[in-house]
Amino acid sequence: MKVHDSVIGALLFAFGLWVLATAWSYPEMPGQSIGPGTFPSVLGALFMAGGVLLAITGLRERGMGLVMIDPGWRFPARFAAAILATAGVVAFAMVFETVGFPIGGFVLLTALFILSGYRSPTWIAASAVFVLAVHLTMTRLLYVPLPAGLLKGIL
Amino acid sequence: MIFQHLGAAFELVLTWNMFLIMFSCALFGLFVGSVPGLSATMATAMLVPLTFFMDPVPAIAAIVTTAAMAIFASDIPAALIRIPGTAASAAYVSDLNALTRAGKVGRALGISVTASAIGGIFGSLVLIFAAPELALVSLNFTSFEYFWLALLGLTAAVMLGSASILKSLIALCIGLMIASVGMDTTSGLPRFTFGLTSLLDGVAFVPALIGMFAIPELIRTFVHRDLPPPAAPIGNPFSLFRGLGGVLWRHKTNLARSSTIGTIIGILPGAGSDIASWISYAVSKKFSKKPEVYGDGSEEGLVDACAANNSALSGAYVPAMVFGIPGDSITAIVIGVLYIKGLNPGPMVFLTSADTIAAIFLVFLLANILIVPLGLLAIGFAAQILRVPKLVLAPMILGFCIVGSYSIDASASGVVIMVVLGVLAYLMEENGFPVAPTILGIVMGLLVERNLVTSLIKSDGSPLGFFERPIAAGLALTVAIIWIVPVVLWVRRRKKRSGETFV
């Protein structure tokens, strides 16, 4: 997704303003002119200045819409795969302990394979083998406490 | 000072365990490097969670071997399908492919594999001899010198990238901003945490890293689906060494020159192997007797650029080990790993853990020597590797990313951080903001802030303190020159141009 530089510039300016306001609300350290807000205020000011410069250079360049989207996003399956790989993973993280990596990971991988056009049973088996192999390697060999979730007691 | 620790170092390195780790990481690096779009940095980032369960030396060995192999292996798709496996091969991709089309694929990859190894070994030797000396000098450094050094590193990251300076600067600020999330180190005040307890310790580094390098690539694979063209046949891989000795001997000065350039660029904080190969390719063309064949299958340019990108990889470890300031994004990852291992990089580590440091240096040499035999193996299997579609790998890579970002502190908040920063990185890259300065910002944010605040407290808030010590003043001057020179050049160019219009 390409956004026009002038829009990004405006957003950065607003962000810088917010950072500056938040940084100024932090208490100063007693007897010092500097405090926890010093460094963030410098960053806030840099964001504001950078935003203005970017907006100015952006306004000079013409010939691009405000927002340009890669044609790939128009395919529902591709769009769904990207959403699943991002928002879907966040949702998965929320229930990571209860559902567990083996079941959740299997569902996620299978869905992604199907959305990418790999629909044969081979790919369902492949996700199962992959998830199981990763889970067992991590928990048994490397002692990473990946949650077994629904499969607790079985794995 | 390094030699008295060599015996102990050999004991740490020459074990079956180490050999197994280096061998499997080499294969992993070769695989990732040969698949276009999977970068060396991404390979290293994905390795980090695994290194938690290793001792320091094997952990570093894993990363060094993977990176060295990936940088070399990215030449394979460059030669066969004209797509560089990583950015480090971008400078000479046309030369490699032109040689392939002329039926000289064996020669092209032969040059690439040997020049890479020679450059890498050269860089490692410089690291071995220069780093301990520099460490002795830097024992006298105070927060003022460290502040300027850090600033110099960040400046180089902004100035030397291929993106616009303004956008690189903004990307750097985003990284510094991410680093300032969490409890403030001096006052203990929570900053920008939005009341979330999981952010009190700051944004976890490993999930951030995995997300910013892997997620954009995955989104592009799922959505944009830019499919690579079919690979050219490779023929007999043993034809690689035919006539190679002659070519390398003819270009021995090139090898020496570009290994030196590569190492120096690697040492400069913020500039890595991709920039090293661009610059030494340009230098090579300038001094060549046949500049017209550059881009059209020049063996000379190939020798130069291949040696430079691998020597930069080793050079980048000099500032990383001595000052804890990363030379590129891979060393940024390594610094993170070293901190987790309790082996805080800096001059003191050369005194307190000299055996480990010597062992790490040996690992560098070994990894670069391994490039030749394993590279041959990879070239033999290249056509098969290139047949694996990226789309099939994407869901599995995502699986690894989830496990990797969860395992750092066994908390699902790491997974959320990975996704959020990954989406941010995708949007940044789509709009021409480079991600590498952001990563450097995340790694160096605390270092810059701590040294700035400490220095300001020491000098009672007076900025003059930053220039009073000789080395600090010298570093400040260097930073100022790097910032001012491009502006002066730009103004002069503009004046000249407007002068031409008026005359």
Boltz contact constraints between the chains, C-beta under 6 A:
constraints:
  - contact:
      token1: [A, 1]
      token2: [B, 430]
      max_distance: 6.0
  - contact:
      token1: [A, 2]
      token2: [B, 430]
      max_distance: 6.0
  - contact:
      token1: [A, 2]
      token2: [B, 431]
      max_distance: 6.0
  - contact:
      token1: [A, 3]
      token2: [B, 431]
      max_distance: 6.0
  - contact:
      token1: [A, 29]
      token2: [B, 187]
      max_distance: 6.0
  - contact:
      token1: [A, 33]
      token2: [B, 461]
      max_distance: 6.0
  - contact:
      token1: [A, 34]
      token2: [B, 453]
      max_distance: 6.0
  - contact:
      token1: [A, 34]
      token2: [B, 456]
      max_distance: 6.0
  - contact:
      token1: [A, 36]
      token2: [B, 184]
      max_distance: 6.0
  - contact:
      token1: [A, 36]
      token2: [B, 187]
      max_distance: 6.0
  - contact:
      token1: [A, 36]
      token2: [B, 189]
      max_distance: 6.0
  - contact:
      token1: [A, 36]
      token2: [B, 191]
      max_distance: 6.0
  - contact:
      token1: [A, 39]
      token2: [B, 449]
      max_distance: 6.0
  - contact:
      token1: [A, 40]
      token2: [B, 180]
      max_distance: 6.0
  - contact:
      token1: [A, 43]
      token2: [B, 173]
      max_distance: 6.0
  - contact:
      token1: [A, 43]
      token2: [B, 176]
      max_distance: 6.0
  - contact:
      token1: [A, 43]
      token2: [B, 177]
      max_distance: 6.0
  - contact:
      token1: [A, 46]
      token2: [B, 173]
      max_distance: 6.0
  - contact:
      token1: [A, 47]
      token2: [B, 173]
      max_distance: 6.0
  - contact:
      token1: [A, 50]
      token2: [B, 170]
      max_distance: 6.0
  - contact:
      token1: [A, 53]
      token2: [B, 166]
      max_distance: 6.0
  - contact:
      token1: [A, 70]
      token2: [B, 224]
      max_distance: 6.0
  - contact:
      token1: [A, 72]
      token2: [B, 223]
      max_distance: 6.0
  - contact:
      token1: [A, 72]
      token2: [B, 224]
      max_distance: 6.0
  - contact:
      token1: [A, 73]
      token2: [B, 223]
      max_distance: 6.0
  - contact:
      token1: [A, 78]
      token2: [B, 222]
      max_distance: 6.0
  - contact:
      token1: [A, 78]
      token2: [B, 223]
      max_distance: 6.0
  - contact:
      token1: [A, 81]
      token2: [B, 222]
      max_distance: 6.0
  - contact:
      token1: [A, 82]
      token2: [B, 219]
      max_distance: 6.0
  - contact:
      token1: [A, 82]
      token2: [B, 222]
      max_distance: 6.0
  - contact:
      token1: [A, 82]
      token2: [B, 223]
      max_distance: 6.0
  - contact:
      token1: [A, 85]
      token2: [B, 218]
      max_distance: 6.0
  - contact:
      token1: [A, 85]
      token2: [B, 398]
      max_distance: 6.0
  - contact:
      token1: [A, 86]
      token2: [B, 419]
      max_distance: 6.0
  - contact:
      token1: [A, 86]
      token2: [B, 423]
      max_distance: 6.0
  - contact:
      token1: [A, 89]
      token2: [B, 419]
      max_distance: 6.0
  - contact:
      token1: [A, 90]
      token2: [B, 416]
      max_distance: 6.0
  - contact:
      token1: [A, 90]
      token2: [B, 419]
      max_distance: 6.0
  - contact:
      token1: [A, 93]
      token2: [B, 412]
      max_distance: 6.0
  - contact:
      token1: [A, 93]
      token2: [B, 415]
      max_distance: 6.0
  - contact:
      token1: [A, 93]
      token2: [B, 416]
      max_distance: 6.0
  - contact:
      token1: [A, 96]
      token2: [B, 412]
      max_distance: 6.0
  - contact:
      token1: [A, 105]
      token2: [B, 399]
      max_distance: 6.0
  - contact:
      token1: [A, 109]
      token2: [B, 395]
      max_distance: 6.0
  - contact:
      token1: [A, 109]
      token2: [B, 399]
      max_distance: 6.0
  - contact:
      token1: [A, 112]
      token2: [B, 395]
      max_distance: 6.0
  - contact:
      token1: [A, 113]
      token2: [B, 395]
      max_distance: 6.0
  - contact:
      token1: [A, 116]
      token2: [B, 391]
      max_distance: 6.0
  - contact:
      token1: [A, 130]
      token2: [B, 396]
      max_distance: 6.0
  - contact:
      token1: [A, 134]
      token2: [B, 403]
      max_distance: 6.0
  - contact:
      token1: [A, 138]
      token2: [B, 403]
      max_distance: 6.0
  - contact:
      token1: [A, 142]
      token2: [B, 53]
      max_distance: 6.0
  - contact:
      token1: [A, 144]
      token2: [B, 407]
      max_distance: 6.0
  - contact:
      token1: [A, 145]
      token2: [B, 410]
      max_distance: 6.0
